[in-house]
């Protein structure tokens, strides 16, 4: 099991940047991929970005391509989401998640961090 704690959220104006951090502990050696998800107000949780644990291959949902960058620091057991040119539609609770190597789904989740973008 992996414990995840997100930080870095806040209230910013449109066009601003934020960097979210996710500190991981526990069985991090078992993680095959890390992901960021978000849940906008009154909507379902949605995928934002993913980075593989081995090669660092990244994937993004279309709405954030070119604006968001996911990265990881294995030495610090941390995953990051750099968010640039934020838009009001990026307002959501952002969650970090860990997908074990032997699983097709994300098994461990953080508590989330609120990002609010004003117009």
C-alpha positions as protocol buffer text, in pm:
chain_id: "A"
residue {
  index: 1
  type: UNK
  ca { x: 0 y: 0 z: 0 }
}
residue {
  index: 2
  type: UNK
  ca { x: 113 y: 354 z: -78 }
}
residue {
  index: 3
  type: UNK
  ca { x: 22 y: 666 z: 117 }
}
residue {
  index: 4
  type: UNK
  ca { x: -11 y: 988 z: -82 }
}
residue {
  index: 5
  type: UNK
  ca { x: -30 y: 1348 z: 36 }
}
residue {
  index: 6
  type: UNK
  ca { x: -95 y: 1631 z: -207 }
}
residue {
  index: 7
  type: UNK
  ca { x: -5 y: 1995 z: -158 }
}
residue {
  index: 8
  type: UNK
  ca { x: 30 y: 2315 z: -356 }
}
residue {
  index: 9
  type: UNK
  ca { x: -329 y: 2399 z: -438 }
}
residue {
  index: 10
  type: UNK
  ca { x: -475 y: 2745 z: -397 }
}
residue {
  index: 11
  type: UNK
  ca { x: -674 y: 3033 z: -542 }
}
residue {
  index: 12
  type: UNK
  ca { x: -518 y: 3199 z: -846 }
}
residue {
  index: 13
  type: UNK
  ca { x: -621 y: 3418 z: -1137 }
}
residue {
  index: 14
  type: UNK
  ca { x: -662 y: 3291 z: -1490 }
}
residue {
  index: 15
  type: UNK
  ca { x: -328 y: 3276 z: -1670 }
}
residue {
  index: 16
  type: UNK
  ca { x: -135 y: 3198 z: -1351 }
}
residue {
  index: 17
  type: UNK
  ca { x: 69 y: 2892 z: -1265 }
}
residue {
  index: 18
  type: UNK
  ca { x: 67 y: 2643 z: -981 }
}
residue {
  index: 19
  type: UNK
  ca { x: 281 y: 2344 z: -899 }
}
residue {
  index: 20
  type: UNK
  ca { x: 114 y: 2056 z: -720 }
}
residue {
  index: 21
  type: UNK
  ca { x: 322 y: 1809 z: -523 }
}
residue {
  index: 22
  type: UNK
  ca { x: 244 y: 1456 z: -415 }
}
residue {
  index: 23
  type: UNK
  ca { x: 456 y: 1300 z: -143 }
}
residue {
  index: 24
  type: UNK
  ca { x: 448 y: 920 z: -143 }
}
residue {
  index: 25
  type: UNK
  ca { x: 539 y: 676 z: 131 }
}
residue {
  index: 26
  type: UNK
  ca { x: 500 y: 306 z: 197 }
}
residue {
  index: 27
  type: UNK
  ca { x: 546 y: 46 z: -77 }
}
residue {
  index: 28
  type: UNK
  ca { x: 649 y: 291 z: -347 }
}
residue {
  index: 29
  type: UNK
  ca { x: 869 y: 24 z: -507 }
}
residue {
  index: 30
  type: UNK
  ca { x: 550 y: -152 z: -619 }
}
residue {
  index: 31
  type: UNK
  ca { x: 418 y: 144 z: -818 }
}
residue {
  index: 32
  type: UNK
  ca { x: 405 y: 105 z: -1194 }
}
residue {
  index: 33
  type: UNK
  ca { x: 260 y: 444 z: -1273 }
}
residue {
  index: 34
  type: UNK
  ca { x: 156 y: 768 z: -1105 }
}
residue {
  index: 35
  type: UNK
  ca { x: -143 y: 972 z: -1203 }
}
residue {
  index: 36
  type: UNK
  ca { x: -312 y: 1304 z: -1141 }
}
residue {
  index: 37
  type: UNK
  ca { x: -689 y: 1325 z: -1152 }
}
residue {
  index: 38
  type: UNK
  ca { x: -932 y: 1607 z: -1080 }
}
residue {
  index: 39
  type: UNK
  ca { x: -1293 y: 1648 z: -980 }
}
residue {
  index: 40
  type: UNK
  ca { x: -1455 y: 1975 z: -1086 }
}
residue {
  index: 41
  type: UNK
  ca { x: -1755 y: 2102 z: -888 }
}
residue {
  index: 42
  type: UNK
  ca { x: -2064 y: 1886 z: -938 }
}
residue {
  index: 43
  type: UNK
  ca { x: -1881 y: 1662 z: -1188 }
}
residue {
  index: 44
  type: UNK
  ca { x: -1723 y: 1319 z: -1196 }
}
residue {
  index: 45
  type: UNK
  ca { x: -1355 y: 1269 z: -1129 }
}
residue {
  index: 46
  type: UNK
  ca { x: -1150 y: 1275 z: -1449 }
}
residue {
  index: 47
  type: UNK
  ca { x: -803 y: 1179 z: -1563 }
}
residue {
  index: 48
  type: UNK
  ca { x: -548 y: 1458 z: -1605 }
}
residue {
  index: 49
  type: UNK
  ca { x: -201 y: 1310 z: -1649 }
}
residue {
  index: 50
  type: UNK
  ca { x: 3 y: 994 z: -1601 }
}
residue {
  index: 51
  type: UNK
  ca { x: 370 y: 910 z: -1576 }
}
residue {
  index: 52
  type: UNK
  ca { x: 512 y: 558 z: -1584 }
}
residue {
  index: 53
  type: UNK
  ca { x: 739 y: 456 z: -1301 }
}
residue {
  index: 54
  type: UNK
  ca { x: 1003 y: 291 z: -1516 }
}
residue {
  index: 55
  type: UNK
  ca { x: 1063 y: 504 z: -1825 }
}
residue {
  index: 56
  type: UNK
  ca { x: 881 y: 818 z: -1720 }
}
residue {
  index: 57
  type: UNK
  ca { x: 652 y: 806 z: -2021 }
}
residue {
  index: 58
  type: UNK
  ca { x: 382 y: 1069 z: -1991 }
}
residue {
  index: 59
  type: UNK
  ca { x: 21 y: 1098 z: -2105 }
}
residue {
  index: 60
  type: UNK
  ca { x: -221 y: 1389 z: -2078 }
}
residue {
  index: 61
  type: UNK
  ca { x: -584 y: 1454 z: -2132 }
}
residue {
  index: 62
  type: UNK
  ca { x: -633 y: 1676 z: -2435 }
}
residue {
  index: 63
  type: UNK
  ca { x: -756 y: 1979 z: -2239 }
}
residue {
  index: 64
  type: UNK
  ca { x: -426 y: 2020 z: -2052 }
}
residue {
  index: 65
  type: UNK
  ca { x: -174 y: 1929 z: -2323 }
}
residue {
  index: 66
  type: UNK
  ca { x: 82 y: 2206 z: -2366 }
}
residue {
  index: 67
  type: UNK
  ca { x: -13 y: 2365 z: -2032 }
}
residue {
  index: 68
  type: UNK
  ca { x: 44 y: 2094 z: -1768 }
}
residue {
  index: 69
  type: UNK
  ca { x: 355 y: 1885 z: -1708 }
}
residue {
  index: 70
  type: UNK
  ca { x: 374 y: 1578 z: -1488 }
}
residue {
  index: 71
  type: UNK
  ca { x: 711 y: 1477 z: -1346 }
}
residue {
  index: 72
  type: UNK
  ca { x: 857 y: 1267 z: -1068 }
}
residue {
  index: 73
  type: UNK
  ca { x: 1158 y: 1261 z: -841 }
}
residue {
  index: 74
  type: UNK
  ca { x: 1234 y: 902 z: -745 }
}
residue {
  index: 75
  type: UNK
  ca { x: 1487 y: 1006 z: -482 }
}
residue {
  index: 76
  type: UNK
  ca { x: 1224 y: 1215 z: -305 }
}
residue {
  index: 77
  type: UNK
  ca { x: 936 y: 974 z: -369 }
}
residue {
  index: 78
  type: UNK
  ca { x: 744 y: 1266 z: -511 }
}
residue {
  index: 79
  type: UNK
  ca { x: 530 y: 1338 z: -813 }
}
residue {
  index: 80
  type: UNK
  ca { x: 455 y: 1686 z: -943 }
}
residue {
  index: 81
  type: UNK
  ca { x: 206 y: 1857 z: -1167 }
}
residue {
  index: 82
  type: UNK
  ca { x: 320 y: 2190 z: -1308 }
}
residue {
  index: 83
  type: UNK
  ca { x: 15 y: 2381 z: -1427 }
}
residue {
  index: 84
  type: UNK
  ca { x: 64 y: 2685 z: -1647 }
}
residue {
  index: 85
  type: UNK
  ca { x: -181 y: 2923 z: -1811 }
}
residue {
  index: 86
  type: UNK
  ca { x: -457 y: 2810 z: -1577 }
}
residue {
  index: 87
  type: UNK
  ca { x: -815 y: 2855 z: -1685 }
}
residue {
  index: 88
  type: UNK
  ca { x: -1136 y: 2879 z: -1479 }
}
residue {
  index: 89
  type: UNK
  ca { x: -1235 y: 2536 z: -1614 }
}
residue {
  index: 90
  type: UNK
  ca { x: -929 y: 2391 z: -1439 }
}
residue {
  index: 91
  type: UNK
  ca { x: -1100 y: 2458 z: -1105 }
}
residue {
  index: 92
  type: UNK
  ca { x: -1125 y: 2126 z: -924 }
}
residue {
  index: 93
  type: UNK
  ca { x: -999 y: 1912 z: -642 }
}
residue {
  index: 94
  type: UNK
  ca { x: -680 y: 1749 z: -769 }
}
residue {
  index: 95
  type: UNK
  ca { x: -585 y: 1399 z: -661 }
}
residue {
  index: 96
  type: UNK
  ca { x: -263 y: 1204 z: -685 }
}
residue {
  index: 97
  type: UNK
  ca { x: -292 y: 829 z: -742 }
}
residue {
  index: 98
  type: UNK
  ca { x: -65 y: 527 z: -761 }
}
residue {
  index: 99
  type: UNK
  ca { x: -112 y: 227 z: -989 }
}
residue {
  index: 100
  type: UNK
  ca { x: 65 y: -93 z: -884 }
}
residue {
  index: 101
  type: UNK
  ca { x: 268 y: -280 z: -1146 }
}
residue {
  index: 102
  type: UNK
  ca { x: 33 y: -578 z: -1126 }
}
residue {
  index: 103
  type: UNK
  ca { x: -290 y: -382 z: -1141 }
}
residue {
  index: 104
  type: UNK
  ca { x: -489 y: -223 z: -1422 }
}
residue {
  index: 105
  type: UNK
  ca { x: -627 y: 46 z: -1192 }
}
residue {
  index: 106
  type: UNK
  ca { x: -511 y: 306 z: -947 }
}
residue {
  index: 107
  type: UNK
  ca { x: -535 y: 150 z: -602 }
}
residue {
  index: 108
  type: UNK
  ca { x: -408 y: 429 z: -376 }
}
residue {
  index: 109
  type: UNK
  ca { x: -527 y: 788 z: -363 }
}
residue {
  index: 110
  type: UNK
  ca { x: -442 y: 1105 z: -178 }
}
residue {
  index: 111
  type: UNK
  ca { x: -691 y: 1326 z: 1 }
}
residue {
  index: 112
  type: UNK
  ca { x: -686 y: 1591 z: -270 }
}
residue {
  index: 113
  type: UNK
  ca { x: -590 y: 1957 z: -294 }
}
residue {
  index: 114
  type: UNK
  ca { x: -822 y: 2235 z: -408 }
}
residue {
  index: 115
  type: UNK
  ca { x: -733 y: 2447 z: -710 }
}
residue {
  index: 116
  type: UNK
  ca { x: -954 y: 2744 z: -783 }
}
residue {
  index: 117
  type: UNK
  ca { x: -896 y: 2964 z: -1086 }
}
residue {
  index: 118
  type: UNK
  ca { x: -1080 y: 3295 z: -1100 }
}
residue {
  index: 119
  type: UNK
  ca { x: -1162 y: 3470 z: -1427 }
}
